[in-house]
Amino acid sequence: MRYTAVLSRGVDHVHGGVPDPLTVTGLSLSGYTLLSAVKNVIGDSLKFNCAYPEVMPIYQKKDVSRLLAAIKKDEVNSVYLLFGERFLCRDVADKIIAALLPDEGQRASNVREIDGDRENPGTTMNLLKSYSLFPGHQVFRVTDTRLFLSKNMAKSFWVKAEKLFSEKKFDLAGRQLGKMFSLAGLKADDEISSLAAGRWKTLFGFAKPQEVNWVKKVELSAVSDNNSQSQGAEIVENVFRSGIPPRNILILTAEAVDKRKKLFKFIKKTGVIIDLAVDSGATAAARRNQDNVVRELIIRTLRDFQKKIEPRAMQLLMERVGFHPVAAVNETEKLALYAADSEMIVSADVEAITGRTREEALFEFTEAFAGGNLAAALGSLDRLRENGIHSLMIVAGLRNFIRKLLVASSILRQSRPAYSRNMSYPVFQKTYLPQLKESRDELPPALSGHPYVVYKTFFQAEKFSLAQLKQGLALLLETELEIKSSGIRDNIVLENFLFGFMMERNKNYKNLS
């Protein structure tokens, strides 16, 4: 990006004499860094104006190739902010670094990686202001920066954490909750499950969900002081205003940003911002956007292996991985290696290698069903049907799942051994489960398996009354009869069951808490 500083009067001692007026054009510099550089050359005594560019547009994924081409021509900015889908941010940041430092060996010495969850912005800025002994650009990459968080983002962190917990990704769920706690000024050991609804709304800015006790089972990570984040943003802006060494580059990545933040507006004016967000909704437009991202990643990954994929295999692979960019790349790499000398990936390769099975897809569906997440259940239902799973098979899977919950629900209501609501897994595994096994010859087949699987079944059963589960079985029987005899489309019958049962269950769940 090019910036031009125009001085108000000439000087005759710079580079052997310069006419009046003096125009200094700088490449590879932000506007504020250019001002600093001009001052260093001709002194602070001169008054000058700097012609900054108008506020730059926020670049999209389609603009990345153009930005990379500019960087390779040494048209470089001193700060880049990338936000949106985490894998895409990491991928594009890698490309920017590769364009800045084409020599792979040079990257080892010239790139400083910083974890945004544990970052001290003052320390980072001190590093950014320092000169390096190594030639070339010095890059400081802050991953998952918290400089752009705000309270109105708390709900999105909660939703992500809830989903990650349901997928047993406990570390990642703790990371999202840590951000939410930071925004509210809470500490990692603060108890939130017992908060009154009004206090919850005050702290987090959204209504208290029906189910919050699962938070006790997650270890929060990197909870920081929200005030320090605000101070950190101010430090960053001040450092860029005062100027940094011209070859130093700051790259910031974040999953979400508040565009109203002062630092965001400052970077938009003086730096480069790339929006890599992908709508995670279930609308047709969102699904098309998600599919386009995954398809592009698959094609690009195969291109690196000098391979292609037939259309049917592409469709099957995309159905298997869903919108999970990391999984798309990993599974595609496995396919490329599996195909060995063959240049074309075919459907049989995908069937043999990719991880999503029908059982896994059904598990995702029942997880959403048990958690009362109607939107997720409807989305999973669509994917099951797209994967060719017959409606009656879905009904059978639900019936088996509800029967298992009925068994667990009956046992947890017994007085001996005593089961306490929201029991932690260690207590369940080390105390309750051995006592349960001693009280009977063996566990029912529906509750056999790994202790955590049994614990999860009990945890899910807590959310239903016996009457609700019995009603669910009765409604499923009616649903099965309608599918077999009514002539109504299967998907409408199944969606009608989900709406009827889950909405009634969610309405009554608070009475169980």
Buried (B, 14 or more C-beta within 10 A) or exposed (E): BEBBBBBEEBBEEBEEEBEEEBEBEBEBBBBBBBBBBBBEEBEEEBEBEBEBEEEBEBBEBEBBEEBBEBBEEEEBBBBBBBBBBBBBBBBBBEBBBBBBBEEEEBBEBBBBEBEBBEBEBBEBBEBBEEEBEEEBBBBBBBBBBBBBBBBEBBBBBBBBBBBBBBEEBBEBBBBBBBBBBBBBEBEBEEEBBEBEEEEBEEBBBBEBEBBBBBBEBBEBBBBBEBEBBBEBBBBBBEBBBEBBBBBBBBBBBBBBBBEEBEBBEBBBBBBBBBBBBBEBEEEEEBBEBBEEBBBEBBBEBBEEBEBEBBEEBBBBBBBBBBBBBBBBBBBBBBBBEBBEEEEEBBBEBBEEBBEBEEEEBBBBBBBBBBBBBBEBBBBBBBBBBEBEBEBEEBBBBBBEBBBBBBBBBEBBEEEEBEBEEBBEEEEBBEEBBEEBEEEEEEBEEBBEEEEEEBBBBBBBBBBBBEEBBBBBEEBBEEBBEBBEEEEEEBBEBBBBBBEBBBEBBBEBBEEBE
